[in-house]
Amino acid sequence: MEVSNYRPISLLPVIAKILERIVNKRLLSFLETQSLISYNQFGFRKQRSTADAVSNLTEHISEKLDMGQVCIGVFLDLAKAFDTVSRCILLRRMKLLGVRGVALQWFASYLKDRQQRVSLRGYTSHKKYVRFGVPQGSALAPTLFLIYINDLCSLPLDNGNIY
């Protein structure tokens, strides 16, 4: 397997994992109660599975074809998705969604000055700063990624839906 296919994961102390889960639960609650995540967003959400997404899409396609309309599908696979998140854009989107004050400062601090190193066959590299991405393996990463890509489901269309 190619080295470039490996992804870093975040190894955190237990107390940090607990804190992440608490923060993630509150963030998800805020996003869900305020209906801030697109209805057409199925990834990383409770009670919204891949099967639900496929069913929803199939129903939509059948409905449009029955009406004699044309359906076009564009499917996007984001390679190294969590690694490509721009933290500045993510924080800006969080602010637009209503995450402000101390909460926004906490997320900025959480994402700032993150470092990683590689351990392979008994050798450990020097630490390097990571400028992009959300920490893979963390409880918050999927939710932060959802916020980051949420606007994709809201792109203006003349007619249709984005899932």
C-alpha positions as CSV (number, residue, x, y, z in Angstrom):
1,M,0.0,0.0,0.0
2,E,1.2,3.5,-0.9
3,V,2.3,5.7,2.0
4,S,0.2,8.5,0.6
5,N,-2.9,6.5,1.2
6,Y,-2.4,6.5,5.0
7,R,-4.3,9.1,7.1
8,P,-3.2,10.6,10.4
9,I,-5.4,9.9,13.4
10,S,-5.5,11.9,16.6
11,L,-4.4,10.1,19.7
12,L,-5.8,12.0,22.6
13,P,-5.8,11.6,26.4
14,V,-9.0,10.2,27.8
15,I,-10.1,13.5,29.3
16,A,-9.7,15.2,25.9
17,K,-11.9,12.5,24.3
18,I,-14.6,13.0,27.0
19,L,-14.5,16.8,26.4
20,E,-14.8,16.4,22.7
21,R,-17.8,14.1,23.1
22,I,-19.5,16.7,25.4
23,V,-18.8,19.6,23.0
24,N,-19.9,17.5,20.0
25,K,-23.2,16.6,21.7
26,R,-23.9,20.2,22.4
27,L,-22.9,21.3,18.9
28,L,-25.0,18.7,17.2
29,S,-28.0,19.6,19.5
30,F,-27.6,23.3,18.5
31,L,-27.3,22.4,14.8
32,E,-30.3,20.0,14.9
33,T,-32.7,22.1,17.0
34,Q,-32.0,25.2,14.8
35,S,-32.3,23.1,11.6
36,L,-28.9,24.4,10.4
37,I,-27.8,21.2,8.7
38,S,-29.4,20.6,5.3
39,Y,-32.2,18.1,5.2
40,N,-30.4,16.5,2.3
41,Q,-27.3,15.8,4.4
42,F,-27.2,12.2,5.4
43,G,-23.6,11.6,6.5
44,F,-22.6,11.3,10.1
45,R,-26.2,12.0,11.4
46,K,-28.3,10.0,13.8
47,Q,-31.3,8.3,12.2
48,R,-30.1,9.2,8.7
49,S,-28.3,6.3,7.1
50,T,-26.8,5.6,3.7
51,A,-29.9,3.4,3.1
52,D,-32.1,6.5,3.8
53,A,-30.1,8.6,1.3
54,V,-30.4,5.9,-1.4
55,S,-34.1,5.5,-0.8
56,N,-34.7,9.3,-0.9
57,L,-32.6,9.6,-4.1
58,T,-34.4,6.7,-5.7
59,E,-37.8,8.0,-4.8
60,H,-36.9,11.5,-6.2
61,I,-35.6,10.0,-9.5
62,S,-38.6,7.8,-9.9
63,E,-41.0,10.7,-9.2
64,K,-39.3,12.9,-11.8
65,L,-39.1,10.2,-14.5
66,D,-42.8,9.4,-14.0
67,M,-43.5,13.1,-14.7
68,G,-41.4,12.8,-17.9
69,Q,-38.6,15.0,-16.6
70,V,-34.9,14.4,-17.1
71,C,-32.7,13.5,-14.1
72,I,-29.0,14.1,-14.0
73,G,-26.7,12.7,-11.3
74,V,-23.4,14.1,-10.3
75,F,-21.6,12.1,-7.6
76,L,-18.6,13.5,-5.7
77,D,-16.1,11.5,-3.8
78,L,-13.8,13.8,-1.8
79,A,-10.4,12.3,-1.5
80,K,-8.8,12.9,1.9
81,A,-11.9,14.9,2.8
82,F,-11.1,15.6,6.5
83,D,-7.5,16.6,5.6
84,T,-8.6,19.3,3.1
85,V,-10.8,21.4,5.4
86,S,-9.8,25.0,5.5
87,R,-10.0,26.0,9.1
88,C,-10.5,29.7,8.4
89,I,-13.5,28.8,6.2
90,L,-14.8,26.3,8.7
91,L,-14.7,28.9,11.5
92,R,-16.4,31.5,9.3
93,R,-19.2,29.1,8.5
94,M,-19.6,28.2,12.1
95,K,-19.9,31.9,12.9
96,L,-22.5,32.3,10.1
97,L,-24.5,29.5,11.7
98,G,-24.5,31.3,15.0
99,V,-21.5,29.8,16.9
100,R,-20.1,32.9,18.6
101,G,-18.2,34.2,21.6
102,V,-16.5,31.8,23.9
103,A,-17.7,28.8,21.9
104,L,-16.2,30.1,18.6
105,Q,-13.0,31.0,20.4
106,W,-12.8,27.4,21.8
107,F,-13.1,25.9,18.3
108,A,-10.5,28.3,17.0
109,S,-8.1,27.3,19.8
110,Y,-9.0,23.6,19.3
111,L,-8.0,23.8,15.6
112,K,-5.0,26.1,16.0
113,D,-1.4,25.0,16.1
114,R,-2.1,21.3,15.8
115,Q,0.9,19.1,15.2
116,Q,1.5,15.6,14.0
117,R,4.4,13.2,13.7
118,V,4.8,9.9,12.0
119,S,5.9,6.6,13.7
120,L,6.9,3.8,11.4
121,R,9.0,0.8,12.0
122,G,10.4,2.1,15.3
123,Y,11.3,5.6,13.9
124,T,9.4,8.7,15.0
125,S,9.7,11.9,12.9
126,H,9.9,15.4,14.3
127,K,6.6,17.2,14.9
128,K,5.2,19.3,12.0
129,Y,2.4,21.8,12.2
130,V,-0.8,20.9,10.3
131,R,-2.4,23.9,8.6
132,F,-5.4,22.2,7.1
133,G,-8.0,19.6,8.2
134,V,-9.9,18.5,11.2
135,P,-8.4,15.8,13.5
136,Q,-9.3,12.4,12.2
137,G,-10.4,10.0,14.9
138,S,-11.8,12.8,17.0
139,A,-15.5,12.9,18.1
140,L,-15.8,16.4,16.6
141,A,-14.3,15.7,13.1
142,P,-17.4,14.4,11.4
143,T,-19.6,17.2,12.7
144,L,-17.1,19.9,11.8
145,F,-16.8,18.3,8.3
146,L,-20.6,18.4,8.0
147,I,-20.6,22.1,8.8
148,Y,-17.8,22.6,6.2
149,I,-19.7,20.9,3.4
150,N,-23.2,21.9,4.4
151,D,-23.4,24.7,1.8
152,L,-23.0,22.1,-1.0
153,C,-26.5,21.0,-0.3
154,S,-27.8,24.6,-0.6
155,L,-26.3,25.6,-3.9
156,P,-28.9,27.5,-6.0
157,L,-30.4,25.4,-8.7
158,D,-33.0,26.3,-11.3
159,N,-34.8,23.1,-10.6
160,G,-33.8,20.1,-8.5
161,N,-32.2,19.0,-5.3
162,I,-28.7,18.3,-4.1
163,Y,-28.2,15.3,-1.8
